[in-house]
Every structure is written in structure tokens, then in C-alpha cells.
């Protein structure tokens, strides 16, 4: 991250200094046992891989007279078995690491809870209908962090969304979104549905506006050129949208957009929450690896802490801006 989402050098913040103390006290004494567990799991995987390497070719050679297809099928199945075993060993090892390290990271950050697999505070279906999230029929929710920062409640979820379809010959799966979704409290309920969509060019914006009209949303123009160059605002109550997405909010969202290296951000107001979708690639909060030394675990934990605190940097940018937005009902 840069500009609005930038941060000082690694290890310089108070949470990172707290994590260093917690790491030495609560995590470092367990590293030798974790290294031994990793060695045991690697040995198990390599033994299985060697068995496949020796057994599969021999079995394939026996089946070759029956047809090349049988031999190829056996080879593919053998590779799939090896990959599955590696995946299970890797996931299990990382799960052990996370159980040890994540509580220390949350304690270092303060007012932070962590869970996986469930984000009830993020209304995925409603956000899909509003247009913040793309259409999807399969989702995986990885890390979910919730807490408060500067008196503002938040939820940050790392998710993968896919659209799966059945074809005449095979099933298809297409990734439509991977990244972070933020839910940030606002001081008052916003009595409107408001979507802050990324700019799609003249033709794309025109098509988008036509599609949004079917769900009762209309394009709302704002006198903020920098915001208009990056976003398109839609709402079912234009007067509420103009009051809520004030010039200061436009400036904050513009800074966030400029500070995000990747696909454009999108935002939405609904009820007592401001939602932000931030596309990002890869696993954002990965810790350790079965095939990597744990000597660098403290550095990795510090980087994960920094990545988690992106929600703080988002709130820091928005703080005071959303708080000054007034709903038309006031």
C-alpha cells in the first residue's frame, strides 16, 4: 500500500513492538517443537511421494497393454493423491501455527478478535443485489477480524467468490472476486441504498446506469472532479446520497483509491454500515509453510499484523469524514 494506505517502517509502531515482546514470551519457546512437527510431516509426505513414484509407473506399465488411457488415468490419479496429501499436511501445519500466533497478533493490535469461515456481519447477498459484489453462487470466507478503532466498530473479511455453472460436458468455475471486504460503522443509519461503483468509461458507465435503473438506483452526479474521475455514484434517494457522500467523504475515498495498488475499490452505504470491497491477490494473512524455515516466523507475524492493520488505515482515512455526513432524515 502507498499514500493514504501507507505506513511507517516495519517494527516501528507500538503494536509491532508489543508483538515483538509477546513473540519472545509466548511463541519463541514453541518454535523447536513446531520445527520437529514440520520435519515429521515432511517425512510423511516424502514417503508417500516416493511410494507413488515407485508404484504408479509399475502399475501403469502393467495396465499399458489394456490401453494407454488406463495408464494415463493411473498416473493422473497418483499425482492427485500426492497433491491432496501435500495440501492436507500444509493446511494442518499452518492451522497449528495460526492457533499459536494469531492470539498474540490480536493482543498486540488490541480490541481485535479473529475467526475463520464465518462473517455474519457481512450481508453478501444484499451487497450482491446492490452491486458492490459480483454475482456468485460459491464463497469461501478465510480470515475474519472484528473490533474497534478510534471508537468505530469494524469487520474485515478475506473472501474468495466464484460463479459455478454446469455445462453439457463439464462443470465450470470462474473466480469473480478475491480480496478484502470491510464493514465499518457509521454514526447514523443511512435511509437509502447507495453504491459507489468504480468508473467503467463512458460506454461502460452508460450500460451500468441502465442496468442499475432496474433495481431502482439512479446515477447521482457530484461536484467533485477527482471523485467523478474514479467512481460512479448510484442511489435510490439522490438527496440522501448527496448529503451522505459529502465533499469530505469524496476526498477520503479518492485518497483510498489512490493508495490502493490493484483493481479499483468500490463502496456502499446500507443501514448503519459503510462497506468497502478491496480486490487483492493471494492469501493476505498467511503464516509459515511446511517447506520453509521457521526462523523468519517473527518477521512474517509482523507483516501479518501490518496487513491486518490496513482496516485501521482505512478508518483513519475516513474518520471524521463519515462522522460528519448527515442523513436527509435528520
C-alpha positions in Angstrom: 0.0 0.0 0.0 1.1 3.6 -0.6 0.0 7.1 0.0 -3.3 7.1 2.1 -2.8 3.4 3.0 0.9 3.7 3.6 2.6 3.0 6.9 5.9 3.6 8.7 8.9 1.2 8.5 8.3 -2.4 9.8 8.7 -2.7 13.5 8.3 1.0 14.3 4.7 1.1 15.5 3.6 0.4 19.1 1.5 -2.7 18.1 4.6 -4.2 16.3 6.8 -3.5 19.4 4.1 -5.2 21.6 4.1 -8.2 19.2 7.9 -8.5 19.5 7.6 -8.8 23.3 4.7 -11.3 23.0 6.5 -13.3 20.4 9.6 -13.7 22.6 7.5 -14.7 25.6 4.6 -16.8 24.2 5.7 -18.1 20.7 9.5 -18.5 20.6 9.5 -21.2 23.3 7.3 -23.4 21.0 9.3 -23.0 17.8 11.6 -26.0 18.4 8.5 -28.3 18.8 6.9 -26.8 15.7 10.1 -27.4 13.7 10.0 -31.1 14.8 6.4 -31.4 13.8 7.2 -29.9 10.4 10.0 -32.4 9.9 7.7 -35.2 10.8 5.0 -34.0 8.3 7.6 -33.5 5.6 8.9 -37.1 6.1 5.3 -38.4 5.9 4.7 -36.5 2.6 8.0 -37.5 1.1 7.5 -41.2 2.0 4.1 -41.1 0.3 5.5 -39.3 -2.7 8.3 -41.9 -3.0 5.7 -44.7 -2.8 3.7 -43.1 -5.6 6.8 -42.5 -7.7 7.8 -46.2 -7.4 4.4 -47.8 -7.5 2.5 -45.7 -10.1 4.9 -46.3 -13.1 4.9 -50.0 -12.4 1.1 -50.2 -12.2 0.8 -48.0 -15.3 3.2 -50.4 -17.2 1.0 -53.4 -16.2 -2.1 -51.6 -17.5 -0.5 -50.3 -20.7 -1.5 -53.5 -22.7 -5.1 -52.7 -21.8 -4.8 -49.3 -23.4 -2.8 -46.1 -23.0 -5.8 -44.4 -21.4 -5.7 -46.7 -18.4 -2.0 -46.0 -17.9 -2.5 -42.2 -18.1 -5.5 -42.4 -15.7 -3.4 -44.2 -13.1 -0.7 -41.5 -13.5 -3.1 -38.7 -13.0 -4.7 -40.4 -10.0 -1.3 -40.9 -8.4 -0.4 -37.2 -8.9 -3.8 -36.2 -7.5 -3.2 -38.4 -4.4 0.2 -36.8 -3.8 -1.1 -33.3 -4.2 -4.0 -34.0 -1.8 -1.7 -35.3 0.8 0.6 -32.3 0.5 -2.3 -30.0 0.7 -3.7 -31.6 3.9 -0.3 -31.6 5.5 0.3 -28.0 4.6 -3.1 -26.9 5.8 -2.8 -28.8 9.1 0.6 -27.4 9.8 -0.5 -23.8 9.1 -3.5 -24.3 11.3 -1.2 -25.2 14.2 0.9 -22.1 13.6 -2.2 -19.8 13.4 -3.6 -21.1 16.6 -0.3 -20.2 18.3 0.5 -16.9 16.6 -2.9 -15.2 15.8 -3.9 -14.7 19.5 -0.6 -12.8 20.1 -1.2 -10.6 17.0 -4.7 -9.8 18.1 -3.5 -8.9 21.6 -0.7 -6.7 20.2 -3.2 -4.8 18.0 -5.8 -4.5 20.8 -9.6 -4.7 20.6 -9.4 -7.3 17.9 -11.0 -10.7 17.5 -10.1 -13.3 14.9 -12.1 -16.2 13.4 -12.3 -18.2 10.2 -15.0 -19.4 7.9 -17.9 -17.2 9.0 -18.7 -13.5 8.6 -22.3 -12.9 9.7 -21.9 -9.1 9.8 -21.2 -9.0 6.0 -24.6 -9.4 4.1 -23.1 -11.0 1.0 -26.5 -11.4 -0.8 -27.6 -7.9 -0.1 -24.3 -6.5 -1.3 -24.5 -8.6 -4.4 -28.0 -7.2 -5.2 -26.8 -3.7 -4.6 -23.9 -4.2 -7.0 -20.9 -3.9 -4.6 -20.1 -7.6 -5.1 -20.2 -9.5 -8.4 -22.8 -12.3 -8.9 -21.6 -15.5 -7.4 -23.0 -18.8 -6.1 -20.0 -20.1 -4.1 -17.9 -18.3 -1.5 -15.1 -19.1 0.8 -14.5 -17.0 3.9 -11.0 -17.2 5.2 -9.8 -14.8 7.9 -12.3 -12.5 9.6 -11.2 -9.8 12.0 -13.6 -7.7 14.1 -13.0 -4.9 16.6 -13.0 -1.2 17.2 -10.6 1.6 16.2 -11.0 5.2 17.2 -14.4 4.4 18.6 -15.5 2.8 15.3 -16.6 -0.8 15.0 -15.5 -2.8 12.1 -15.4 -6.2 10.4 -12.7 -7.2 7.8 -13.2 -10.4 5.9 -10.9 -12.1 3.4 -13.1 -13.9 0.9 -13.0 -15.7 -2.4 -16.1 -15.6 -4.6 -16.8 -17.9 -7.6 -19.5 -18.4 -10.1 -20.0 -22.1 -10.8 -22.1 -23.4 -13.7 -22.9 -26.8 -15.1 -22.1 -27.5 -18.7 -23.1 -30.2 -21.0 -19.7 -31.9 -20.7 -18.2 -30.5 -17.5 -18.7 -28.1 -14.7 -17.1 -24.7 -14.8 -15.9 -22.4 -12.0 -14.8 -18.8 -12.5 -13.3 -16.6 -9.9 -15.2 -13.3 -9.8 -13.6 -11.7 -6.7 -10.8 -12.3 -4.3 -9.8 -9.8 -1.6 -11.0 -7.9 1.4 -14.4 -6.7 2.4 -14.8 -4.1 5.1 -17.9 -3.3 7.1 -17.4 0.0 9.0 -19.9 1.5 11.4 -21.4 4.9 10.6 -22.8 7.2 13.3 -26.4 7.2 11.9 -28.5 4.9 9.9 -28.4 6.0 6.2 -32.0 5.8 4.9 -31.1 4.9 1.4 -29.2 2.4 -0.7 -26.0 4.0 -2.0 -23.5 2.4 -4.3 -20.1 3.9 -5.0 -19.0 1.9 -8.1 -15.7 2.1 -10.0 -15.6 4.2 -13.1 -16.0 2.0 -16.2 -15.5 4.5 -19.0 -18.2 6.3 -21.0 -19.8 3.3 -22.6 -19.5 1.1 -19.5 -20.9 3.7 -17.2 -23.9 4.2 -19.6 -24.6 0.4 -19.6 -24.1 0.2 -15.9 -26.6 3.1 -15.3 -29.2 1.4 -17.5 -28.8 -1.9 -15.5 -28.9 -0.2 -12.2 -32.2 1.5 -13.1 -33.9 -1.9 -13.0 -33.1 -2.1 -9.2 -34.3 1.4 -8.5 -30.9 3.1 -8.5 -30.2 6.3 -10.4 -26.9 8.0 -11.3 -26.1 10.9 -8.9 -23.5 13.4 -10.1 -21.4 15.2 -7.6 -19.4 18.4 -7.9 -16.1 16.7 -7.1 -14.0 16.1 -10.3 -11.4 13.8 -8.6 -14.1 11.6 -7.2 -16.1 11.6 -10.5 -12.9 10.5 -12.4 -12.6 7.4 -10.2 -16.2 6.5 -9.2 -19.8 6.5 -10.3 -22.4 7.2 -7.6 -25.8 5.5 -7.6 -28.7 5.7 -5.1 -32.4 5.1 -4.7 -32.7 8.5 -2.9 -30.4 11.1 -4.6 -30.9 13.7 -1.9 -29.7 11.3 0.8 -26.7 10.3 -1.4 -25.6 13.9 -1.9 -25.9 14.5 1.9 -24.0 11.3 2.8 -21.3 11.4 0.2 -20.2 14.9 1.1 -17.1 16.6 -0.4 -15.0 15.4 2.6 -16.2 11.8 2.0 -15.4 12.2 -1.7 -11.8 13.4 -0.8 -11.3 10.5 1.6 -12.5 7.9 -0.9 -10.3 9.4 -3.5 -7.3 9.1 -1.2 -8.1 5.5 -0.5 -8.4 4.8 -4.3 -5.1 6.4 -5.0 -3.4 4.4 -2.1 -4.6 1.0 -3.3 -2.4 -0.7 -5.8 -4.6 -3.1 -7.7 -8.1 -3.3 -9.1 -10.4 -0.4 -8.2 -12.2 -0.1 -4.9 -16.0 0.0 -4.6 -18.1 1.2 -1.6 -21.7 1.2 -0.4 -23.8 2.6 2.4 -26.6 0.5 3.8 -28.2 0.9 7.1 -25.6 1.6 9.9 -22.7 0.4 7.8 -20.3 1.6 5.2 -19.0 -1.3 3.1 -15.8 -1.3 1.0 -14.6 -4.0 -1.3 -10.8 -4.1 -2.0 -9.6 -6.7 -4.6 -6.3 -8.2 -3.7 -4.4 -11.3 -4.9 -3.2 -14.2 -2.8 -3.6 -15.2 0.8 -3.3 -11.9 2.7 -2.7 -13.4 6.2 -0.6 -16.5 5.5 1.7 -17.7 8.3 4.5 -20.2 7.8 5.0 -23.1 5.4 5.7 -26.8 5.8 8.7 -26.3 3.4 10.1 -23.1 4.9 12.2 -22.5 7.9 10.5 -21.0 11.0 13.5 -18.7 11.5 11.6 -16.0 9.8 8.3 -16.6 11.7 8.6 -13.4 13.8 9.1 -11.3 10.6 6.1 -13.0 9.0 4.0 -12.4 12.1 5.0 -8.7 12.0 4.0 -8.5 8.3 0.6 -10.1 9.0 0.0 -7.6 11.8 0.7 -4.8 9.4 -1.6 -6.3 6.8 -4.4 -6.7 9.4 -4.0 -3.0 10.3 -5.0 -1.9 6.9 -8.5 -1.7 8.3 -7.1 0.9 10.8 -5.6 2.9 8.0 -8.9 2.8 6.1 -10.7 4.1 9.2 -8.0 6.7 9.8 -8.6 8.0 6.3 -12.4 8.0 6.7 -12.5 9.1 10.4 -14.4 12.3 10.8 -15.5 12.3 7.2 -18.2 9.7 7.6 -18.9 11.1 11.1 -19.8 14.5 9.6 -22.2 13.0 6.9 -25.8 13.7 7.8 -28.7 11.7 6.5 -31.6 13.6 4.8 -34.0 12.4 7.5 -32.2 14.5 10.2 
